[in-house]
């Protein structure tokens, strides 16, 4: 009589690889993704060397693929969690630097404006922008106020974005004052 051979048994590591891979993809990332990959490689090797007595190669490969995807997604998430706050902090510092730069550019233009002896009152931004010798073009991201006279003037530059962590306005004056620098509004 012809007896049928028993069906090959499914390798338990292949099952574990698939289960751990699915868990790693949806919630546990590295904690179950790495074991899923290890179990998948071990199961695939054992199934290949079993001579047909074990099955589950597809499960082992699926566990490997999903485990690697879980590891990849978790790694990307960790890197993003580190990079995004640093990017935002540097962007905000750049906004502060731009505001300070606008203040110093305005101060240079005001000094140039006052180099003409007939001009003794603080200029308007329009006068600085239209001056042939002292051309100044303010950024759209700031608002500038200039007040005072040739001997004592104050330039206040407001950060319109509200993102500068050092304050919302930057002040410089001539002669220099202890009140110069960043302020909250």
PyMOL commands that set and color helices and strands:
alter all, ss='L'
color gray80, all
select helices_A, chain A and resi 12-28+30-49+57-114+125-130
alter helices_A, ss='H'
color red, helices_A
select strands_A, chain A and resi 9-10+54-55+142-148+153-159+169-174+181-183
alter strands_A, ss='S'
color yellow, strands_A
deselect
rebuild
show_as cartoon
